[in-house]
Amino acid sequence: MAFLKTPERSKERFSLLLLDLEEYYFEQHTAYHVTSASPKERKVRGSFKICSKSIIFDPDDFETPILKIPLRDCKRIEFMQKDTNPFNEPKPSAISISCGQVIYIKDSNVIAPYRIERGTKRLTFQLEVWTKTEDVVQTLLQLHRASCLEKLGDQTAMVEANLQSRLARTSFDKNCFQSVAEKPHMECSVEMVTPLVSNPGHVCITDENLYFQPLNGYPERVIQIKLHSVRRIYKRRHGLRPLGLEVFCTENDFCSDIYLKFYNTADRDEIYYYIATFLENHMTEHTAESYMLQWQRGLLSNYQYLLHLNNLADRSCNDLSQYPVFPWVLADYSSPQLDLTNAATFRDLGKPVGALNKERLDRLLARYRGMPEPSFMYGSHYSSPGYVLFYLVRVAPEHMLCLQNGRYDNADRMFNSVGETWRNCLEGATDFKELIPEFYGPDFTFLENRLGLDLGRRQNGSYVGDVALPPWASDSSNFLQKHRTALESQFVSEHLHEWIDLIFGFKQRGSESIAAHNVFHPLTYEGSVDCDSIEDPDQRIAMLTQILEFGQTPTQLFTSPHPQRITPRFHNITRSPSISSPGSELSPASPSADSSFEDLTEESRKLAWANMGNLKLVSSHKIHKETVTSIAVARDASAIFSTSQDSTLKMFSKDLKDFQRSMSFSNMALSSCLMLADGKTVVCSSWDNNVYFYSVPFGRRQDTLMGHDDAVSAIRWFDDRLYTASWDSTVKVWHCGPENTHKRAQFELMAELEHDAGVNSINLSAAGTLLVSGCKDGTVSIWDTQSHEALQQVPCHSGTIHLTAFSPDSRHILSVGEDCCMKVIDVQTGMVMSSVKADEEQRCFCWDGSSALCGGQSGDLLLWDVLSSTVVKRIPAHSGPVTAMWTNELNTSIITGGEDKQIMFWKLYS
């Protein structure tokens, strides 16, 4: 299982899980347990371990039980002087303990509930090194005094003082460095955190390694992690405070290599930033939005995406109060066959578990409405330490015994059957738990009692053994395989965003959570209580314990609706309501008669983008006197048209490799051009506030549209509509007359889209139903071209936007601006899903939704992997900024223009 990844020393029976919760293991001494049950004294050799709340004696003989003596139950702890009488047999000094109870653990080396013997007992221990006996007794007496204090807060403070004194008297042993050349950067006291356990010690970070040295030398003398092997680091909340740091040496595993709790945030942050700086060339910092984009595009599976979200939301396999949470996705655990094409097979992912049963929900809501503040709908959480170990008891029995004071749960309340557990989550008055990642992973051992544990006998007389599986699963492995298939199914892919809204998103808190029936106890939410502000130590500890045992809601990652996943084009099984206009473009397309041709074209585009790094320069031509602003190409590719700030429209013959015509409409710069579908008319926009129509057959200006009060910055055409953007803060929509008739009288103003700043860029979606505009104030706006209403307004840049464009499927928008940032925006929700700060301005681009070919300020062409926010290849091109770019439908031919007054022809070679 996940948190059992780090092996402890197999030759030892002792485990930190034998300690109480919040207890520390300080030191150990080789000793003998002296018994006189028989006429002759008997000595049992073992390890005498001093802990903050108990004494543990671990015999070398595995058949002999481990003894645990709670310090609070000790009546007397005495130092017995060695016998120096020369006439008697010499006796070493010893430790005599008189106590009210002794706990026996792992008798015959079997993991089982602890056996407790009550009544006054006297135990004697002799240390192998006699000279340490008196010091050990003094230490035990000090800890005994702490355990007998009346107030829990006073007990904790005294133990904490003892711990800090030990840490202050010791330091990291630099003899443990792997190399004498290593240079230490920082050392401080920390605790290594594993489930239910904290182990104090010292962390030391050098220019090569991260080291942790436990104060007690357990489970190893030193733990080492090579810095160059680290792939991810996360700051963590631990005990509701920002003190945790988790280090991963893998990309996708959700179990870390080490989890450290620091004693102050400054130390934590210093080590975090040192590692991040050291590894800046080896790791990419991901955000929830960047993972979302990869998931939407199919680069991450549902399972991988949920793991990443859990990680970002402070969920860790080392913290059972914040263990990763996964959804129940199936509702059918009784059929002989699992039908993943039937929507009824699946759980409604748009509702929390507590709202899936209407009758139960009605009862809960009636109680909620009559409840005084703070009110809540559910009295238990969907994730807690108890629930995690409920599922994992067969592989983590010692964790369960640790959590429940040496006992297993009642046999009838154990995880006996998947179907029974699901029914109880639907019908139980207080059971609202979700699942854990193991239900979708490869390791099925948590479903089988391979350790042969005696987990109790049920009321029907049967013993608790393996978990009973649904009829549709042939065995445990088959169950997990089908469960994972269900998680990756089309239904779940189409609805998983609804569950994410509940657990990590905008329905987690506030009015949206009330409307979604998703309100838990206030103490489960991050920031609901500041434990440090509670002055009474007892109250503070009690509050913290209650919060950690009850379970915690994940850190909120999204505050707006989560976008839906882009699913493949096959028949929809979900019967879900359709998305409102213009959502037809946001939903999977249905198969059409020409889908085979579309698929072929799509495959050609994918192949082109896969080989985009092989782009080669064919020729370059300096045909303008100033910056090239736009490029358009005739349908038969015989002529290329370009506009420039030199106020001219140039017609260039690719075959003749020379420009054939040069037209000037005014003395002001031309900003944009496009070729109409008739192949006979080029439309140009100008800084003189006008739009010009140029007839190619007649070689002259055909008409002028005077439509704006400031420079026209961009134009787009779709069907019989012309869209003009201007620095006068408007985009105007014009209806045009019959084909081949472009008289001014034929242009009817249909709409005027108002903006708060000058509009510098516009683009249309593939179906023409959406328009995106980018303004000088850094705002991206999305408009419905039918209703002319603004659907989204996203302030995402800190300066002028150079260009905005839809992805081919119209799900996302890429924008670039003078702030050197590249932003990916989800069309449906307006969420900024990716934000990259480049080394230079990106002035223009073409993209396929996953990769982008950008023209940079340096003059180079940069091939970006948008999903990972990295530059894949840099291609030398212009001698100044690249300002214009055109690509054919299959993305195999590209033309660029720049401030160096040149146009360049590029060809893609596979």
DOTOR-768291 format. One record per residue (C-alpha): x, y, z. Coordinates in pm, whole numbers, plus 50000, padded with zeros to 5 digits. Layout:
BEGIN
REC      px      py      pz
REC       X       Y       Z
...
//
This chain:
BEGIN
REC      px      py      pz
REC   50000   50000   50000
REC   50097   50359   49952
REC   50220   50452   50298
REC   50383   50111   50351
REC   50627   50193   50069
REC   50917   50282   50300
REC   51038   49957   50458
REC   51135   49951   50821
REC   51405   49716   50941
REC   51255   49371   50885
REC   51456   49209   51166
REC   51283   49424   51428
REC   50940   49372   51574
REC   50943   49713   51732
REC   50763   49987   51546
REC   50685   50347   51629
REC   50322   50241   51593
REC   50352   50075   51935
REC   50364   50423   52084
REC   50055   50623   52169
REC   49942   50895   51930
REC   50153   51212   51975
REC   50419   51014   52166
REC   50796   51033   52101
REC   51060   50760   52115
REC   51371   50913   52277
REC   51641   50652   52337
REC   51714   50281   52382
REC   51951   50071   52591
REC   52039   49704   52571
REC   51899   49553   52891
REC   51774   49240   53066
REC   51425   49185   53201
REC   51490   49000   53527
REC   51214   48764   53639
REC   51204   48536   53943
REC   50897   48328   53863
REC   51104   48014   53910
REC   51346   47928   54193
REC   51628   48047   53973
REC   51640   48403   53844
REC   51572   48434   53467
REC   51704   48708   53243
REC   51549   48800   52906
REC   51775   49012   52687
REC   51626   49288   52476
REC   51600   49660   52404
REC   51480   49897   52679
REC   51318   50192   52504
REC   51238   50521   52673
REC   50940   50703   52521
REC   50765   51021   52626
REC   50461   50840   52769
REC   50577   50483   52820
REC   50857   50232   52864
REC   50880   49959   52601
REC   51087   49644   52639
REC   51144   49457   52312
REC   51292   49109   52379
REC   51543   48960   52137
REC   51338   48640   52143
REC   51054   48694   51895
REC   50832   48442   52076
REC   50837   48653   52392
REC   50585   48942   52392
REC   50689   49307   52383
REC   50613   49480   52714
REC   50467   49828   52725
REC   50443   50009   53057
REC   50245   50339   53050
REC   50428   50591   53268
REC   50099   50728   53401
REC   50030   50382   53553
REC   50366   50363   53726
REC   50352   50394   54106
REC   50725   50386   54174
REC   51039   50396   53959
REC   51353   50324   54164
REC   51727   50297   54118
REC   51853   49978   54284
REC   52218   50000   54392
REC   52451   49719   54295
REC   52538   49474   54573
REC   52899   49538   54685
REC   52901   49284   54972
REC   53201   49057   54896
REC   53026   48762   55067
REC   52722   48776   54831
REC   52698   48698   54462
REC   52763   49029   54279
REC   52446   49200   54147
REC   52451   49496   53907
REC   52246   49808   53964
REC   51893   49785   53827
REC   51572   49972   53755
REC   51272   49869   53959
REC   50927   49967   53832
REC   50604   49919   54023
REC   50298   49972   53800
REC   49924   49921   53781
REC   49911   49757   53438
REC   50133   49602   53171
REC   50046   49577   52801
REC   50165   49266   52611
REC   50214   49307   52237
REC   50296   49059   51958
REC   50296   48749   52175
REC   50451   48465   51973
REC   50529   48735   51717
REC   50164   48753   51605
REC   49999   49085   51518
REC   49687   49082   51734
REC   49493   49305   51973
REC   49703   49396   52275
REC   49668   49190   52594
REC   49639   49407   52905
REC   49710   49271   53253
REC   49586   49494   53532
REC   49690   49483   53894
REC   50003   49583   54080
REC   50317   49442   53920
REC   50685   49487   53986
REC   50933   49464   53701
REC   51311   49475   53718
REC   51547   49571   53435
REC   51926   49562   53429
REC   52110   49768   53170
REC   52399   49601   52993
REC   52600   49917   53059
REC   52548   49947   53439
REC   52694   50293   53464
REC   52400   50447   53277
REC   52136   50310   53513
REC   52109   50609   53745
REC   52084   50858   53456
REC   51813   50648   53292
REC   51614   50640   53617
REC   51634   51019   53646
REC   51506   51053   53289
REC   51218   50815   53364
REC   51126   51003   53681
REC   51114   51331   53488
REC   50887   51183   53220
REC   50679   51015   53491
REC   50620   51352   53656
REC   50503   51490   53320
REC   50259   51203   53267
REC   50109   51253   53614
REC   50033   51622   53569
REC   49662   51694   53592
REC   49630   51910   53282
REC   49701   51770   52937
REC   49850   52101   52829
REC   50102   52091   53113
REC   50196   51733   53025
REC   50254   51827   52663
REC   50460   52134   52752
REC   50689   51935   52983
REC   50745   51661   52724
REC   50807   51923   52456
REC   51067   52091   52679
REC   51242   51755   52725
REC   51242   51696   52349
REC   51376   52041   52262
REC   51649   52003   52525
REC   51758   51675   52365
REC   51758   51831   52017
REC   51957   52132   52140
REC   52223   51907   52294
REC   52274   51716   51969
REC   52342   51804   51607
REC   52367   51632   51272
REC   52670   51404   51249
REC   52859   51532   50946
REC   53056   51206   50932
REC   52744   51075   50759
REC   52807   51290   50450
REC   52851   51083   50137
REC   53146   51296   50026
REC   53405   51501   50210
REC   53361   51767   49942
REC   52994   51829   50030
REC   52915   52180   50146
REC   52643   52207   50412
REC   52388   52481   50350
REC   52158   52452   50650
REC   52077   52236   50952
REC   51779   52246   51185
REC   51558   52033   51409
REC   51259   51864   51247
REC   51030   51564   51277
REC   50993   51300   51009
REC   50624   51227   50964
REC   50478   50888   50872
REC   50116   50780   50925
REC   50020   50830   51293
REC   50386   50884   51386
REC   50633   51174   51424
REC   51003   51098   51470
REC   51223   51392   51586
REC   51575   51450   51461
REC   51795   51681   51257
REC   51778   51769   50888
REC   52088   51882   50703
REC   52093   51997   50341
REC   52411   52026   50136
REC   52488   52109   49776
REC   52434   51741   49692
REC   52201   51573   49943
REC   51915   51612   50186
REC   51982   51419   50508
REC   51760   51332   50804
REC   51917   51188   51119
REC   51665   51057   51375
REC   51733   51149   51736
REC   51679   50785   51834
REC   51862   50625   51539
REC   51540   50454   51424
REC   51462   50315   51168
REC   51807   50404   51027
REC   52104   50606   51149
REC   52058   50850   50861
REC   51819   50886   50566
REC   51966   51035   50250
REC   51799   51178   49938
REC   52009   51293   49644
REC   51894   51639   49538
REC   51932   51568   49167
REC   51681   51282   49205
REC   51408   51506   49352
REC   51125   51568   49110
REC   50860   51745   49319
REC   50840   51928   49650
REC   50530   52056   49825
REC   50469   52279   50123
REC   50219   52114   50355
REC   49981   52203   50634
REC   50060   51983   50933
REC   49840   52000   51240
REC   49665   52295   51072
REC   49993   52492   51064
REC   50220   52567   50764
REC   50510   52354   50885
REC   50524   52055   50650
REC   50751   51978   50353
REC   50706   51671   50135
REC   50972   51554   49889
REC   50908   51324   49591
REC   51166   51153   49373
REC   50901   51033   49125
REC   50667   51217   48887
REC   50341   51028   48944
REC   50365   50821   49263
REC   50147   50968   49536
REC   50367   50834   49815
REC   50658   51065   49891
REC   51016   50979   49981
REC   51017   51190   50295
REC   50773   51416   50482
REC   50927   51661   50729
REC   50754   51874   50992
REC   50953   52182   51092
REC   50924   52374   51418
REC   50891   52708   51241
REC   50776   52816   50898
REC   51092   53015   50818
REC   51313   52704   50835
REC   51066   52512   50620
REC   51056   52784   50358
REC   51434   52824   50344
REC   51489   52457   50267
REC   51196   52455   50021
REC   51335   52747   49821
REC   51689   52614   49836
REC   51582   52282   49683
REC   51361   52460   49428
REC   51647   52685   49319
REC   51892   52400   49306
REC   51657   52194   49092
REC   51509   52464   48871
REC   51645   52292   48558
REC   51516   51953   48663
REC   51159   52021   48767
REC   50853   52213   48652
REC   50622   52371   48908
REC   50269   52267   48820
REC   49947   52438   48918
REC   49601   52290   48941
REC   49514   52475   48619
REC   49811   52333   48427
REC   49719   51980   48532
REC   49360   52056   48437
REC   49467   52151   48087
REC   49666   51827   48049
REC   49368   51627   48178
REC   49123   51802   47946
REC   49349   51730   47650
REC   49382   51361   47741
REC   49746   51368   47851
REC   49648   51271   48205
REC   49408   50990   48297
REC   49128   51054   48546
REC   49329   50860   48804
REC   49646   51063   48750
REC   49456   51392   48755
REC   49286   51310   49085
REC   49622   51218   49236
REC   49768   51553   49129
REC   49470   51746   49267
REC   49497   51562   49599
REC   49866   51647   49613
REC   49804   52016   49545
REC   49522   52021   49803
REC   49755   51913   50088
REC   49647   51549   50082
REC   49931   51315   50170
REC   49960   50942   50229
REC   50174   51030   50532
REC   49889   51218   50701
REC   49582   51002   50762
REC   49372   51306   50854
REC   49444   51439   50503
REC   49471   51116   50305
REC   49402   51136   49929
REC   49030   51108   49857
REC   48878   50940   49551
REC   48512   50907   49453
REC   48275   50616   49447
REC   48205   50602   49072
REC   47985   50292   49050
REC   47639   50232   49192
REC   47609   49868   49083
REC   47778   49614   49310
REC   47515   49339   49271
REC   47480   49255   48899
REC   47654   48948   48754
REC   47790   49162   48469
REC   47919   49521   48482
REC   47764   49730   48203
REC   47968   50046   48155
REC   47744   50159   47867
REC   47447   50203   48101
REC   47424   50534   48287
REC   47238   50363   48574
REC   47556   50169   48653
REC   47722   50486   48775
REC   47693   50700   49086
REC   47569   51058   49042
REC   47898   51248   49063
REC   47719   51581   49092
REC   47606   51502   49448
REC   47801   51433   49768
REC   47755   51084   49914
REC   47519   51223   50178
REC   47281   51356   49912
REC   47258   51040   49699
REC   46965   50902   49904
REC   46677   51151   49895
REC   46496   51015   50200
REC   46808   51034   50415
REC   46890   51379   50277
REC   46542   51508   50369
REC   46596   51397   50729
REC   46940   51557   50739
REC   46809   51884   50592
REC   46525   51898   50847
REC   46782   51866   51128
REC   47009   52121   50958
REC   46734   52384   50935
REC   46659   52357   51306
REC   47022   52353   51415
REC   47176   52655   51592
REC   47497   52803   51453
REC   47737   52666   51359
REC   47505   52444   51154
REC   47609   52157   50928
REC   47436   51886   50727
REC   47668   51595   50797
REC   47799   51500   51140
REC   48086   51295   50998
REC   48328   51357   50714
REC   48396   51175   50386
REC   48763   51117   50477
REC   48923   51056   50818
REC   49200   50840   50969
REC   48941   50587   51083
REC   48792   50554   50733
REC   49134   50514   50570
REC   49227   50230   50806
REC   48877   50083   50775
REC   48972   50010   50413
REC   49338   49918   50479
REC   49321   49718   50802
REC   49425   49392   50629
REC   49758   49541   50517
REC   49803   49797   50796
REC   49680   49620   51110
REC   49938   49787   51336
REC   49812   50128   51226
REC   49458   50029   51322
REC   49576   49898   51662
REC   49769   50222   51716
REC   49467   50437   51630
REC   49225   50234   51844
REC   49436   50177   52155
REC   49536   49820   52075
REC   49198   49696   51950
REC   49036   49618   51616
REC   48690   49749   51542
REC   48382   49533   51601
REC   48381   49250   51345
REC   48044   49355   51199
REC   48168   49711   51149
REC   48479   49602   50960
REC   48527   49633   50583
REC   48366   49298   50504
REC   48202   49359   50167
REC   48226   49621   49893
REC   47851   49599   49829
REC   47764   49624   50199
REC   47990   49926   50242
REC   47829   50102   49944
REC   47479   50031   50079
REC   47575   50166   50418
REC   47712   50484   50256
REC   47372   50524   50089
REC   47153   50438   50387
REC   47356   50481   50707
REC   47264   50775   50927
REC   47626   50884   50978
REC   47822   50716   50697
REC   47921   50949   50411
REC   48269   50823   50328
REC   48427   50828   49985
REC   48703   50595   49863
REC   49084   50604   49865
REC   49327   50571   49569
REC   49395   50204   49640
REC   49053   50116   49494
REC   49185   50221   49153
REC   49548   50112   49187
REC   49729   49790   49094
REC   49779   49643   49444
REC   49480   49434   49550
REC   49630   49294   49873
REC   49423   49530   50089
REC   49118   49325   49985
REC   49267   48996   50107
REC   49362   48875   50453
REC   49702   48746   50346
REC   49854   48799   50690
REC   49600   48557   50842
REC   49486   48819   51093
REC   49227   48730   51354
REC   48996   49023   51287
REC   48704   48883   51485
REC   48383   48689   51439
REC   48063   48838   51304
REC   47716   48792   51452
REC   47634   48537   51183
REC   47922   48324   51307
REC   48157   48384   51016
REC   48515   48505   51065
REC   48637   48826   50904
REC   48855   48719   50611
REC   48887   48850   50257
REC   48658   49131   50144
REC   48345   49005   49966
REC   48349   49131   49606
REC   48063   49214   49366
REC   47934   48924   49149
REC   48082   49088   48839
REC   48438   49052   48975
REC   48607   48712   48943
REC   48878   48796   49200
REC   49046   49093   49372
REC   49269   49171   49077
REC   48974   49162   48837
REC   48774   49388   49072
REC   49044   49659   49069
REC   49091   49629   48694
REC   48718   49680   48630
REC   48698   49955   48891
REC   48984   50138   48719
REC   48815   50090   48381
REC   48499   50246   48527
REC   48699   50544   48654
REC   48837   50603   48304
REC   48502   50542   48131
REC   48325   50796   47914
REC   48051   50859   48172
REC   48298   50937   48450
REC   48517   51144   48215
REC   48214   51356   48126
REC   48103   51405   48488
REC   48418   51395   48700
REC   48438   51775   48696
REC   48112   51783   48894
REC   48267   51580   49178
REC   48580   51797   49166
REC   48357   52102   49214
REC   48229   51944   49539
REC   48560   51827   49685
REC   48820   52072   49553
REC   48614   52343   49385
REC   48361   52620   49410
REC   48089   52402   49568
REC   48313   52324   49864
REC   48224   52640   50056
REC   47974   52923   50082
REC   47629   52948   49927
REC   47720   52704   49649
REC   47798   52433   49906
REC   47459   52489   50072
REC   47280   52464   49737
REC   47474   52145   49658
REC   47397   51993   50004
REC   47768   51977   50072
REC   47804   52133   50420
REC   48021   51960   50681
REC   48121   52056   51034
REC   48296   52398   51037
REC   48605   52253   51204
REC   48683   52044   50895
REC   48749   52350   50678
REC   49090   52509   50640
REC   49115   52839   50826
REC   48799   52781   51031
REC   48990   52796   51359
REC   49327   52934   51464
REC   49453   52690   51725
REC   49744   52919   51813
REC   49497   53186   51924
REC   49343   52955   52188
REC   49522   53050   52509
REC   49419   52754   52724
REC   49662   52470   52636
REC   49410   52199   52726
REC   49143   52350   52503
REC   49394   52399   52221
REC   49511   52037   52230
REC   49156   51906   52258
REC   49048   52118   51960
REC   49345   52006   51749
REC   49286   51640   51837
REC   48919   51668   51747
REC   48999   51825   51409
REC   49266   51572   51317
REC   49055   51270   51418
REC   48738   51398   51253
REC   48902   51456   50913
REC   48976   51765   50709
REC   48831   51911   50391
REC   49096   51953   50117
REC   49244   52292   50041
REC   49014   52466   49792
REC   49182   52466   49450
REC   48912   52621   49228
REC   48668   52904   49294
REC   48480   52883   48964
REC   48311   52587   48790
REC   48556   52322   48673
REC   48555   52267   48295
REC   48434   51940   48151
REC   48679   51696   47997
REC   48713   51679   47620
REC   48588   51329   47542
REC   48628   51129   47218
REC   48363   51150   46948
REC   48144   50849   47013
REC   47785   50799   47122
REC   47691   50976   47441
REC   47555   50740   47707
REC   47504   50989   47982
REC   47162   51143   47916
REC   47300   51456   48081
REC   47146   51795   47999
REC   47303   51969   47703
REC   47513   52277   47760
REC   47339   52600   47670
REC   47438   52812   47372
REC   47704   52836   47247
REC   47778   52499   47405
REC   47726   52294   47091
REC   48082   52387   47013
REC   48194   52285   47361
REC   48051   51932   47348
REC   48187   51621   47174
REC   48083   51620   46811
REC   47855   51346   46687
REC   47965   51122   46400
REC   47888   51263   46059
REC   47893   51135   45707
REC   48225   51299   45633
REC   48382   51204   45966
REC   48632   50973   45797
REC   48763   51267   45591
REC   48768   51486   45903
REC   48958   51219   46092
REC   49212   51194   45810
REC   49262   51571   45814
REC   49290   51567   46193
REC   49553   51291   46176
REC   49746   51494   45919
REC   49740   51796   46151
REC   49857   51587   46445
REC   50141   51448   46235
REC   50236   51800   46129
REC   50248   51927   46485
REC   50445   51620   46596
REC   50710   51718   46337
REC   50690   52095   46382
REC   51045   52098   46517
REC   51161   52001   46166
REC   51043   52331   46016
REC   51289   52450   45748
REC   51330   52791   45583
REC   51257   52779   45209
REC   51312   53143   45115
REC   51299   53499   45252
REC   51207   53823   45074
REC   51234   54185   45181
REC   50935   54345   45013
REC   50826   54612   45264
REC   50984   54929   45398
REC   50843   54890   45751
REC   50714   54617   45985
REC   50498   54345   45828
REC   50162   54341   46011
REC   49957   54067   45844
REC   49965   53791   45580
REC   49688   53639   45368
REC   49708   53376   45094
REC   49491   53313   44790
REC   49291   52988   44796
REC   49503   52835   44520
REC   49818   52961   44699
REC   49928   53139   44380
REC   49949   53479   44548
REC   50049   53599   44893
REC   49923   53931   45028
REC   50090   54122   45309
REC   50026   54450   45487
REC   50278   54673   45658
REC   50321   54983   45866
REC   50458   55138   45545
REC   50085   55176   45449
REC   50107   54929   45155
REC   49937   54606   45059
REC   50179   54391   44862
REC   50087   54104   44630
REC   50367   53851   44606
REC   50392   53565   44357
REC   50537   53255   44515
REC   50613   53104   44174
REC   50787   53417   44043
REC   50944   53479   44385
REC   50879   53849   44352
REC   50606   54094   44441
REC   50374   54181   44154
REC   50168   54466   44294
REC   50191   54734   44556
REC   49880   54924   44668
REC   49850   55217   44906
REC   49512   55336   45037
REC   49629   55620   45263
REC   49948   55738   45430
REC   49866   55546   45751
REC   49978   55197   45847
REC   49774   54893   45745
REC   49715   54661   46043
REC   49549   54350   45902
REC   49435   54177   45584
REC   49225   53877   45482
REC   49112   53707   45162
REC   48739   53661   45108
REC   48595   53326   45008
REC   48539   53443   44649
REC   48917   53455   44603
REC   48882   53792   44433
REC   48874   54040   44720
REC   49130   54132   44985
REC   49005   54327   45287
REC   49252   54551   45474
REC   49220   54748   45798
REC   49405   55072   45857
REC   49517   55301   46135
REC   49321   55575   45954
REC   48999   55425   46107
REC   48887   55268   45776
REC   48850   54925   45619
REC   48943   54893   45250
REC   48827   54637   44990
REC   49073   54558   44712
REC   48966   54381   44393
REC   49236   54141   44275
REC   49098   54098   43916
REC   49064   54474   43863
REC   49374   54570   44061
REC   49213   54861   44243
REC   49035   54967   44556
REC   48674   54857   44532
REC   48520   55020   44840
REC   48589   55184   45174
REC   48408   55126   45504
REC   48443   55417   45746
REC   48324   55255   46067
REC   48540   55357   46364
REC   48665   55658   46560
REC   49020   55528   46600
REC   49258   55287   46429
REC   49112   54957   46310
REC   49344   54695   46462
REC   49205   54363   46333
REC   48936   54221   46106
REC   48768   53880   46068
REC   48512   53745   45821
REC   48263   53460   45861
REC   47984   53379   45614
REC   47830   53720   45537
REC   47957   53901   45845
REC   48254   54126   45890
REC   48399   54182   46239
REC   48614   54493   46290
REC   48816   54568   46605
REC   48937   54915   46693
REC   49135   55112   46945
REC   48812   55308   46999
REC   48721   55024   47244
REC   48464   54857   47019
REC   48423   54554   46800
REC   48161   54613   46532
REC   47963   54344   46352
REC   47858   54422   45996
REC   47615   54230   45778
REC   47732   54230   45417
REC   47529   54226   45097
REC   47523   53964   44817
REC   47849   53803   44711
REC   48074   54010   44483
REC   47888   54326   44586
REC   48089   54522   44839
REC   47935   54864   44825
REC   47928   55068   45139
REC   47550   55092   45127
REC   47542   54709   45152
REC   47711   54709   45496
REC   47458   54708   45778
REC   47584   54757   46135
REC   47434   54470   46335
REC   47601   54512   46674
REC   47863   54709   46862
REC   48052   54517   47130
REC   48169   54763   47394
REC   48499   54723   47578
REC   48672   54918   47854
REC   48991   54970   47652
REC   49117   54966   47297
REC   49077   54630   47123
REC   49402   54499   46975
REC   49304   54147   46863
REC   48999   53946   46763
REC   48945   53590   46644
REC   48654   53359   46570
REC   48593   52999   46669
REC   48589   52736   46396
REC   48208   52734   46381
REC   48185   53112   46397
REC   47962   53103   46707
REC   48217   53259   46941
REC   48442   53563   46917
REC   48739   53640   47140
REC   48881   53989   47181
REC   49203   54103   47349
REC   49239   54457   47480
REC   49514   54703   47566
REC   49426   54672   47937
REC   49504   54298   47931
REC   49142   54176   47932
REC   49027   53881   47723
REC   48654   53878   47641
REC   48449   53594   47490
REC   48134   53685   47298
REC   47835   53494   47161
REC   47813   53598   46794
REC   47439   53527   46778
REC   47321   53720   47084
REC   47625   53953   47085
REC   47646   53910   47462
REC   47968   53881   47658
REC   48003   53528   47797
REC   48330   53580   47984
REC   48556   53874   48068
REC   48893   53761   48197
REC   49155   54014   48314
REC   49467   53805   48260
REC   49750   54024   48125
REC   49919   54327   48277
REC   49948   54511   47946
REC   49846   54510   47582
REC   49740   54177   47435
REC   49911   54105   47104
REC   49701   53811   46986
REC   49421   53579   47099
REC   49306   53261   46922
REC   49081   52960   46980
REC   49213   52605   46982
REC   49085   52397   46686
REC   48814   52241   46904
REC   48721   52585   47044
REC   48755   52463   47403
REC   49044   52691   47490
REC   49191   53028   47404
REC   49559   53114   47393
REC   49659   53476   47443
REC   49998   53649   47439
REC   50084   53999   47554
REC   50350   54256   47614
REC   50390   54128   47972
REC   50572   53825   47818
REC   50295   53597   47947
REC   50115   53321   47760
REC   49772   53237   47901
REC   49541   52946   47828
REC   49177   53019   47911
REC   48892   52770   47933
REC   48608   52895   47711
REC   48330   52735   47913
REC   48428   52873   48254
REC   48664   53162   48180
REC   48925   53001   48406
REC   49292   53075   48336
REC   49422   52720   48311
REC   49784   52793   48236
REC   50004   53098   48277
REC   50361   53101   48156
REC   50607   53388   48195
REC   50834   53360   47890
REC   51181   53506   47858
REC   51059   53737   47582
REC   50738   53873   47432
REC   50552   53635   47203
REC   50409   53858   46929
REC   50213   53610   46716
REC   50143   53236   46703
REC   49951   52945   46562
REC   49851   52651   46784
REC   49668   52318   46795
REC   49549   52326   47157
REC   49856   52145   47292
REC   50152   52299   47108
REC   50212   52651   46985
REC   50453   52793   46729
REC   50522   53149   46844
REC   50702   53442   46689
REC   50923   53598   46952
REC   51054   53945   47021
REC   51404   53813   46948
REC   51308   53716   46592
REC   51319   53342   46662
REC   51033   53099   46620
REC   50967   52915   46946
REC   50791   52579   46955
REC   50610   52557   47289
REC   50463   52251   47458
REC   50171   52441   47609
REC   50073   52156   47842
REC   50412   52145   48014
REC   50487   52517   47963
REC   50826   52447   47808
REC   51006   52553   47491
REC   51069   52239   47286
REC   51273   52406   47012
REC   51398   52749   46916
REC   51431   52812   46540
REC   51636   53116   46424
REC   51428   53329   46185
REC   51400   53709   46159
REC   51654   53970   46268
REC   51385   54154   46465
REC   51051   54069   46632
REC   50823   53828   46443
REC   50497   54020   46396
REC   50283   53813   46158
REC   50223   53444   46092
REC   50009   53242   45851
REC   49970   52865   45824
REC   49778   52644   45584
REC   49499   52410   45697
REC   49728   52110   45746
REC   49999   52320   45914
REC   50261   52204   45667
REC   50340   52547   45518
REC   50404   52857   45725
REC   50474   53220   45630
REC   50611   53471   45878
REC   50666   53847   45869
REC   50870   54069   46097
REC   51000   54407   46195
REC   51296   54336   45967
REC   51050   54406   45676
REC   51088   54049   45545
REC   50845   53768   45478
REC   50980   53415   45514
REC   50847   53091   45366
REC   50878   52775   45578
REC   50812   52412   45493
REC   50755   52121   45727
REC   50965   51813   45658
REC   50884   51483   45829
//
